[in-house]
Amino acid sequence: DEIDDSYYPTFKRACDSYFYIPTRKEYRGIGGIFFDELPLPADIRSGTEENQREFVEASLSKVSMGWMPSYENIVRRHWMQEYS
C-alpha cells in the first residue's frame, strides 16, 4: 500500500484465487508472495523490463519489512492454542 493503494484490489484478488482450495472450500497457508502469476499493474507492465524489476524489488522490500511484525502478533495471540 505504501507504493500505490490502487494496486491492492488486484493483488488481493490474485492471492485469494491462488491460495483457494475449491474442493475444501478453504484457503491454504498464510498467504505469500508468488511470481508465477504476478498481476503487474498496467502502468508497470507497459514499462521497461528495468521498471518491472524495480517495482518487484520495491514491493518485495516493503512486504518483507512489514511481514514479521504482523506475523509475530498473530503467533503471540495463538501460541497456546492446540492444533492438529
N, CA, C and O atoms as CSV, one atom per row, in Angstrom:
chain,resi,resn,atom,element,x,y,z
A,1,ASP,N,N,0.810,-1.200,0.000
A,1,ASP,CA,C,0.000,0.000,0.000
A,1,ASP,C,C,0.853,1.263,0.000
A,1,ASP,O,O,0.411,2.310,-0.474
A,2,GLU,N,N,2.064,1.172,0.525
A,2,GLU,CA,C,2.926,2.356,0.537
A,2,GLU,C,C,3.359,2.749,-0.867
A,2,GLU,O,O,3.684,3.910,-1.115
A,3,ILE,N,N,3.365,1.793,-1.784
A,3,ILE,CA,C,3.779,2.103,-3.148
A,3,ILE,C,C,2.638,2.763,-3.907
A,3,ILE,O,O,2.824,3.810,-4.527
A,4,ASP,N,N,1.449,2.151,-3.860
A,4,ASP,CA,C,0.267,2.709,-4.518
A,4,ASP,C,C,-0.962,1.952,-4.031
A,4,ASP,O,O,-1.083,0.752,-4.278
A,5,ASP,N,N,-1.865,2.628,-3.349
A,5,ASP,CA,C,-3.077,1.997,-2.803
A,5,ASP,C,C,-3.939,1.320,-3.865
A,5,ASP,O,O,-4.651,0.361,-3.569
A,6,SER,N,N,-3.877,1.811,-5.089
A,6,SER,CA,C,-4.748,1.267,-6.132
A,6,SER,C,C,-4.352,-0.151,-6.539
A,6,SER,O,O,-5.150,-0.843,-7.171
A,7,TYR,N,N,-3.151,-0.602,-6.198
A,7,TYR,CA,C,-2.707,-1.952,-6.559
A,7,TYR,C,C,-3.341,-3.022,-5.672
A,7,TYR,O,O,-3.453,-4.176,-6.086
A,8,TYR,N,N,-3.748,-2.662,-4.476
A,8,TYR,CA,C,-4.225,-3.655,-3.507
A,8,TYR,C,C,-5.351,-4.551,-4.023
A,8,TYR,O,O,-5.241,-5.771,-3.903
A,9,PRO,N,N,-6.437,-4.001,-4.596
A,9,PRO,CA,C,-7.532,-4.880,-5.041
A,9,PRO,C,C,-7.083,-5.939,-6.054
A,9,PRO,O,O,-7.531,-7.084,-5.991
A,10,THR,N,N,-6.217,-5.569,-6.971
A,10,THR,CA,C,-5.732,-6.520,-7.977
A,10,THR,C,C,-4.926,-7.628,-7.323
A,10,THR,O,O,-5.143,-8.805,-7.611
A,11,PHE,N,N,-4.002,-7.266,-6.449
A,11,PHE,CA,C,-3.165,-8.271,-5.786
A,11,PHE,C,C,-3.984,-9.132,-4.830
A,11,PHE,O,O,-3.719,-10.328,-4.705
A,12,LYS,N,N,-4.972,-8.551,-4.153
A,12,LYS,CA,C,-5.821,-9.326,-3.243
A,12,LYS,C,C,-6.601,-10.388,-4.006
A,12,LYS,O,O,-6.651,-11.544,-3.585
A,13,ARG,N,N,-7.211,-10.005,-5.125
A,13,ARG,CA,C,-7.951,-10.973,-5.939
A,13,ARG,C,C,-7.036,-12.100,-6.411
A,13,ARG,O,O,-7.417,-13.270,-6.370
A,14,ALA,N,N,-5.837,-11.752,-6.856
A,14,ALA,CA,C,-4.896,-12.770,-7.341
A,14,ALA,C,C,-4.499,-13.725,-6.218
A,14,ALA,O,O,-4.446,-14.936,-6.428
A,15,CYS,N,N,-4.221,-13.193,-5.032
A,15,CYS,CA,C,-3.851,-14.036,-3.890
A,15,CYS,C,C,-5.010,-14.913,-3.455
A,15,CYS,O,O,-4.825,-16.105,-3.210
A,16,ASP,N,N,-6.202,-14.343,-3.357
A,16,ASP,CA,C,-7.367,-15.128,-2.954
A,16,ASP,C,C,-7.599,-16.285,-3.912
A,16,ASP,O,O,-7.919,-17.394,-3.484
A,17,SER,N,N,-7.440,-16.035,-5.186
A,17,SER,CA,C,-7.634,-17.085,-6.188
A,17,SER,C,C,-6.528,-18.138,-6.099
A,17,SER,O,O,-6.801,-19.337,-6.150
A,18,TYR,N,N,-5.299,-17.693,-5.967
A,18,TYR,CA,C,-4.140,-18.584,-5.962
A,18,TYR,C,C,-4.132,-19.517,-4.747
A,18,TYR,O,O,-3.764,-20.686,-4.866
A,19,PHE,N,N,-4.532,-19.010,-3.595
A,19,PHE,CA,C,-4.434,-19.787,-2.358
A,19,PHE,C,C,-5.737,-20.486,-1.960
A,19,PHE,O,O,-5.821,-21.043,-0.865
A,20,TYR,N,N,-6.745,-20.467,-2.822
A,20,TYR,CA,C,-8.019,-21.100,-2.501
A,20,TYR,C,C,-8.033,-22.550,-2.988
A,20,TYR,O,O,-7.610,-22.840,-4.107
A,21,ILE,N,N,-8.526,-23.462,-2.130
A,21,ILE,CA,C,-8.664,-24.874,-2.479
A,21,ILE,C,C,-10.163,-25.148,-2.656
A,21,ILE,O,O,-10.880,-25.301,-1.667
A,22,PRO,N,N,-10.640,-25.211,-3.899
A,22,PRO,CA,C,-12.081,-25.358,-4.134
A,22,PRO,C,C,-12.675,-26.627,-3.515
A,22,PRO,O,O,-13.785,-26.587,-2.983
A,23,THR,N,N,-11.957,-27.745,-3.576
A,23,THR,CA,C,-12.514,-28.991,-3.040
A,23,THR,C,C,-12.721,-28.928,-1.534
A,23,THR,O,O,-13.610,-29.598,-1.009
A,24,ARG,N,N,-11.924,-28.143,-0.834
A,24,ARG,CA,C,-12.068,-27.995,0.619
A,24,ARG,C,C,-12.857,-26.754,1.000
A,24,ARG,O,O,-13.265,-26.597,2.150
A,25,LYS,N,N,-13.069,-25.876,0.030
A,25,LYS,CA,C,-13.736,-24.600,0.263
A,25,LYS,C,C,-13.036,-23.795,1.361
A,25,LYS,O,O,-13.672,-23.241,2.258
A,26,GLU,N,N,-11.706,-23.751,1.258
A,26,GLU,CA,C,-10.911,-23.006,2.234
A,26,GLU,C,C,-9.633,-22.506,1.581
A,26,GLU,O,O,-9.246,-22.936,0.494
A,27,TYR,N,N,-9.001,-21.590,2.278
A,27,TYR,CA,C,-7.735,-21.041,1.805
A,27,TYR,C,C,-6.597,-21.789,2.471
A,27,TYR,O,O,-6.718,-22.225,3.616
A,28,ARG,N,N,-5.495,-21.938,1.760
A,28,ARG,CA,C,-4.346,-22.654,2.304
A,28,ARG,C,C,-3.271,-21.661,2.719
A,28,ARG,O,O,-3.146,-20.578,2.148
A,29,GLY,N,N,-2.502,-22.055,3.724
A,29,GLY,CA,C,-1.364,-21.257,4.138
A,29,GLY,C,C,-1.740,-19.930,4.782
A,29,GLY,O,O,-2.889,-19.688,5.154
A,30,ILE,N,N,-0.745,-19.102,4.894
A,30,ILE,CA,C,-0.935,-17.780,5.490
A,30,ILE,C,C,-0.732,-16.688,4.452
A,30,ILE,O,O,-0.505,-15.527,4.793
A,31,GLY,N,N,-0.814,-17.062,3.208
A,31,GLY,CA,C,-0.550,-16.117,2.129
A,31,GLY,C,C,0.880,-16.260,1.667
A,31,GLY,O,O,1.554,-17.225,2.028
A,32,GLY,N,N,1.336,-15.351,0.904
A,32,GLY,CA,C,2.700,-15.446,0.430
A,32,GLY,C,C,2.923,-14.568,-0.779
A,32,GLY,O,O,2.046,-13.826,-1.220
A,33,ILE,N,N,4.106,-14.678,-1.287
A,33,ILE,CA,C,4.474,-13.933,-2.486
A,33,ILE,C,C,4.715,-14.960,-3.573
A,33,ILE,O,O,5.479,-15.906,-3.383
A,34,PHE,N,N,4.081,-14.783,-4.684
A,34,PHE,CA,C,4.277,-15.690,-5.800
A,34,PHE,C,C,4.534,-14.851,-7.037
A,34,PHE,O,O,3.925,-13.798,-7.227
A,35,PHE,N,N,5.431,-15.321,-7.865
A,35,PHE,CA,C,5.811,-14.553,-9.030
A,35,PHE,C,C,5.391,-15.219,-10.336
A,35,PHE,O,O,5.532,-14.628,-11.407
A,36,ASP,N,N,4.878,-16.441,-10.253
A,36,ASP,CA,C,4.498,-17.128,-11.488
A,36,ASP,C,C,3.245,-16.540,-12.118
A,36,ASP,O,O,3.058,-16.655,-13.329
A,37,GLU,N,N,2.392,-15.919,-11.335
A,37,GLU,CA,C,1.173,-15.299,-11.862
A,37,GLU,C,C,1.031,-13.867,-11.346
A,37,GLU,O,O,-0.085,-13.404,-11.114
A,38,LEU,N,N,2.121,-13.181,-11.170
A,38,LEU,CA,C,2.096,-11.826,-10.618
A,38,LEU,C,C,1.360,-10.875,-11.566
A,38,LEU,O,O,1.799,-10.667,-12.697
A,39,PRO,N,N,0.245,-10.297,-11.111
A,39,PRO,CA,C,-0.521,-9.396,-11.981
A,39,PRO,C,C,0.038,-7.974,-11.920
A,39,PRO,O,O,-0.471,-7.137,-11.175
A,40,LEU,N,N,1.068,-7.707,-12.690
A,40,LEU,CA,C,1.655,-6.368,-12.673
A,40,LEU,C,C,0.622,-5.332,-13.106
A,40,LEU,O,O,-0.112,-5.551,-14.069
A,41,PRO,N,N,0.564,-4.213,-12.401
A,41,PRO,CA,C,-0.337,-3.134,-12.810
A,41,PRO,C,C,-0.003,-2.668,-14.231
A,41,PRO,O,O,1.148,-2.744,-14.659
A,42,ALA,N,N,-0.997,-2.194,-14.943
A,42,ALA,CA,C,-0.833,-1.817,-16.352
A,42,ALA,C,C,0.306,-0.825,-16.561
A,42,ALA,O,O,1.065,-0.948,-17.522
A,43,ASP,N,N,0.432,0.153,-15.675
A,43,ASP,CA,C,1.482,1.154,-15.861
A,43,ASP,C,C,2.876,0.547,-15.695
A,43,ASP,O,O,3.834,1.022,-16.305
A,44,ILE,N,N,2.995,-0.484,-14.885
A,44,ILE,CA,C,4.286,-1.160,-14.697
A,44,ILE,C,C,4.510,-2.170,-15.821
A,44,ILE,O,O,5.612,-2.269,-16.360
A,45,ARG,N,N,3.473,-2.912,-16.169
A,45,ARG,CA,C,3.560,-3.940,-17.209
A,45,ARG,C,C,3.971,-3.333,-18.546
A,45,ARG,O,O,4.700,-3.964,-19.312
A,46,SER,N,N,3.512,-2.119,-18.836
A,46,SER,CA,C,3.822,-1.487,-20.119
A,46,SER,C,C,5.189,-0.807,-20.115
A,46,SER,O,O,5.636,-0.304,-21.146
A,47,GLY,N,N,5.851,-0.790,-18.965
A,47,GLY,CA,C,7.161,-0.155,-18.873
A,47,GLY,C,C,8.283,-1.073,-19.315
A,47,GLY,O,O,8.049,-2.161,-19.839
A,48,THR,N,N,9.490,-0.622,-19.096
A,48,THR,CA,C,10.658,-1.417,-19.481
A,48,THR,C,C,10.859,-2.573,-18.493
A,48,THR,O,O,10.277,-2.590,-17.408
A,49,GLU,N,N,11.678,-3.519,-18.885
A,49,GLU,CA,C,11.998,-4.636,-18.001
A,49,GLU,C,C,12.657,-4.121,-16.716
A,49,GLU,O,O,12.424,-4.673,-15.640
A,50,GLU,N,N,13.460,-3.092,-16.817
A,50,GLU,CA,C,14.102,-2.490,-15.645
A,50,GLU,C,C,13.047,-1.904,-14.704
A,50,GLU,O,O,13.140,-2.080,-13.489
A,51,ASN,N,N,12.049,-1.212,-15.250
A,51,ASN,CA,C,10.966,-0.670,-14.414
A,51,ASN,C,C,10.216,-1.779,-13.703
A,51,ASN,O,O,9.866,-1.640,-12.532
A,52,GLN,N,N,9.966,-2.880,-14.401
A,52,GLN,CA,C,9.262,-4.012,-13.805
A,52,GLN,C,C,10.086,-4.611,-12.672
A,52,GLN,O,O,9.549,-4.927,-11.610
A,53,ARG,N,N,11.378,-4.767,-12.893
A,53,ARG,CA,C,12.265,-5.313,-11.863
A,53,ARG,C,C,12.305,-4.393,-10.639
A,53,ARG,O,O,12.256,-4.871,-9.506
A,54,GLU,N,N,12.392,-3.096,-10.858
A,54,GLU,CA,C,12.407,-2.141,-9.751
A,54,GLU,C,C,11.108,-2.208,-8.951
A,54,GLU,O,O,11.130,-2.138,-7.722
A,55,PHE,N,N,9.978,-2.341,-9.644
A,55,PHE,CA,C,8.692,-2.448,-8.971
A,55,PHE,C,C,8.641,-3.688,-8.090
A,55,PHE,O,O,8.233,-3.613,-6.931
A,56,VAL,N,N,9.052,-4.827,-8.633
A,56,VAL,CA,C,9.029,-6.082,-7.877
A,56,VAL,C,C,9.973,-5.993,-6.677
A,56,VAL,O,O,9.609,-6.408,-5.576
A,57,GLU,N,N,11.165,-5.464,-6.874
A,57,GLU,CA,C,12.122,-5.335,-5.771
A,57,GLU,C,C,11.591,-4.405,-4.679
A,57,GLU,O,O,11.720,-4.711,-3.493
A,58,ALA,N,N,11.004,-3.285,-5.060
A,58,ALA,CA,C,10.461,-2.346,-4.076
A,58,ALA,C,C,9.297,-2.986,-3.317
A,58,ALA,O,O,9.186,-2.837,-2.100
A,59,SER,N,N,8.438,-3.692,-4.035
A,59,SER,CA,C,7.296,-4.360,-3.398
A,59,SER,C,C,7.770,-5.424,-2.433
A,59,SER,O,O,7.277,-5.510,-1.308
A,60,LEU,N,N,8.713,-6.229,-2.859
A,60,LEU,CA,C,9.244,-7.293,-2.014
A,60,LEU,C,C,9.900,-6.725,-0.761
A,60,LEU,O,O,9.757,-7.284,0.327
A,61,SER,N,N,10.601,-5.644,-0.909
A,61,SER,CA,C,11.245,-4.998,0.236
A,61,SER,C,C,10.205,-4.516,1.241
A,61,SER,O,O,10.355,-4.732,2.444
A,62,LYS,N,N,9.149,-3.864,0.752
A,62,LYS,CA,C,8.099,-3.362,1.648
A,62,LYS,C,C,7.399,-4.503,2.372
A,62,LYS,O,O,7.128,-4.410,3.570
A,63,VAL,N,N,7.108,-5.578,1.648
A,63,VAL,CA,C,6.428,-6.720,2.260
A,63,VAL,C,C,7.319,-7.366,3.312
A,63,VAL,O,O,6.858,-7.680,4.409
A,64,SER,N,N,8.583,-7.563,2.985
A,64,SER,CA,C,9.473,-8.240,3.931
A,64,SER,C,C,9.682,-7.419,5.200
A,64,SER,O,O,9.860,-7.986,6.277
A,65,MET,N,N,9.662,-6.110,5.088
A,65,MET,CA,C,9.831,-5.270,6.273
A,65,MET,C,C,8.578,-5.245,7.147
A,65,MET,O,O,8.673,-5.023,8.354
A,66,GLY,N,N,7.415,-5.470,6.556
A,66,GLY,CA,C,6.172,-5.412,7.313
A,66,GLY,C,C,5.647,-6.763,7.752
A,66,GLY,O,O,4.804,-6.837,8.646
A,67,TRP,N,N,6.129,-7.831,7.139
A,67,TRP,CA,C,5.576,-9.163,7.388
A,67,TRP,C,C,5.844,-9.663,8.802
A,67,TRP,O,O,4.912,-10.083,9.487
A,68,MET,N,N,7.064,-9.628,9.243
A,68,MET,CA,C,7.422,-10.239,10.519
A,68,MET,C,C,6.683,-9.622,11.706
A,68,MET,O,O,6.153,-10.374,12.524
A,69,PRO,N,N,6.618,-8.318,11.844
A,69,PRO,CA,C,5.862,-7.769,12.976
A,69,PRO,C,C,4.390,-8.206,12.962
A,69,PRO,O,O,3.813,-8.478,14.014
A,70,SER,N,N,3.794,-8.270,11.784
A,70,SER,CA,C,2.392,-8.700,11.687
A,70,SER,C,C,2.245,-10.155,12.097
A,70,SER,O,O,1.366,-10.496,12.889
A,71,TYR,N,N,3.095,-11.005,11.566
A,71,TYR,CA,C,3.006,-12.433,11.855
A,71,TYR,C,C,3.336,-12.717,13.321
A,71,TYR,O,O,2.726,-13.591,13.937
A,72,GLU,N,N,4.280,-11.995,13.867
A,72,GLU,CA,C,4.647,-12.183,15.275
A,72,GLU,C,C,3.444,-11.927,16.184
A,72,GLU,O,O,3.233,-12.661,17.149
A,73,ASN,N,N,2.664,-10.903,15.888
A,73,ASN,CA,C,1.465,-10.616,16.695
A,73,ASN,C,C,0.457,-11.758,16.631
A,73,ASN,O,O,-0.160,-12.100,17.640
A,74,ILE,N,N,0.291,-12.338,15.470
A,74,ILE,CA,C,-0.640,-13.469,15.319
A,74,ILE,C,C,-0.152,-14.655,16.143
A,74,ILE,O,O,-0.940,-15.282,16.852
A,75,VAL,N,N,1.124,-14.966,16.056
A,75,VAL,CA,C,1.692,-16.099,16.801
A,75,VAL,C,C,1.560,-15.867,18.302
A,75,VAL,O,O,1.189,-16.783,19.036
A,76,ARG,N,N,1.851,-14.686,18.756
A,76,ARG,CA,C,1.746,-14.390,20.191
A,76,ARG,C,C,0.315,-14.574,20.715
A,76,ARG,O,O,0.120,-15.037,21.839
A,77,ARG,N,N,-0.673,-14.217,19.909
A,77,ARG,CA,C,-2.073,-14.366,20.334
A,77,ARG,C,C,-2.503,-15.827,20.389
A,77,ARG,O,O,-3.375,-16.180,21.184
A,78,HIS,N,N,-1.916,-16.670,19.572
A,78,HIS,CA,C,-2.423,-18.036,19.426
A,78,HIS,C,C,-1.442,-19.137,19.830
A,78,HIS,O,O,-1.737,-20.310,19.604
A,79,TRP,N,N,-0.327,-18.819,20.399
A,79,TRP,CA,C,0.722,-19.814,20.622
A,79,TRP,C,C,0.323,-20.908,21.610
A,79,TRP,O,O,0.929,-21.980,21.596
A,80,MET,N,N,-0.655,-20.682,22.450
A,80,MET,CA,C,-1.077,-21.699,23.409
A,80,MET,C,C,-2.247,-22.556,22.903
A,80,MET,O,O,-2.628,-23.526,23.559
A,81,GLN,N,N,-2.808,-22.213,21.765
A,81,GLN,CA,C,-3.932,-22.979,21.236
A,81,GLN,C,C,-3.453,-24.329,20.696
A,81,GLN,O,O,-2.389,-24.432,20.085
A,82,GLU,N,N,-4.270,-25.359,20.939
A,82,GLU,CA,C,-3.961,-26.662,20.380
A,82,GLU,C,C,-4.220,-26.661,18.880
A,82,GLU,O,O,-5.055,-25.903,18.385
A,83,TYR,N,N,-3.517,-27.491,18.184
A,83,TYR,CA,C,-3.698,-27.595,16.731
A,83,TYR,C,C,-3.499,-29.048,16.325
A,83,TYR,O,O,-3.005,-29.867,17.100
A,84,SER,N,N,-3.885,-29.342,15.122
A,84,SER,CA,C,-3.686,-30.701,14.624
A,84,SER,C,C,-2.953,-30.679,13.302
A,84,SER,O,O,-2.692,-31.733,12.722
